[in-house]
Amino acid sequence: MTKLSERRISSPPADRQDLYSGLIRIHILFHACESTIFGLGMMEELARHGYRTSPGTLYPLLHGLEKRGLLRSRQVRVGRWLRREYRATSAGQQALRAAKQRVRELFGEIFDIK
């Protein structure tokens, strides 16, 4: 038996992608609370969970979270390249705590967990 994190989930059809966008935002915020994240790293992380995101999808999500004050970014040099790294703000950490509570409640109902 495999652990949930080891299972491969196929990417949702495009017409259902919007159902998962909130969960993807929460997942991004979770990782940004744990450590510094960057676009390609998050694309790879999401791909591990079966979500194939393009830069044209992911970067607007990151920018939107930053615009809402949940993430803060800075450019850093990595070898010859510049990379934008993101970290959760205190507002982002509070938002994640609230999201966890709401997701727990909703999933409890969906999966009949008491």
Helices and strands as residue ranges (DSSP letters): G 4-6, G 14-16, H 17-34, E 37-38, H 39-48, H 55-67, E 71-78, E 81-88, H 90-110
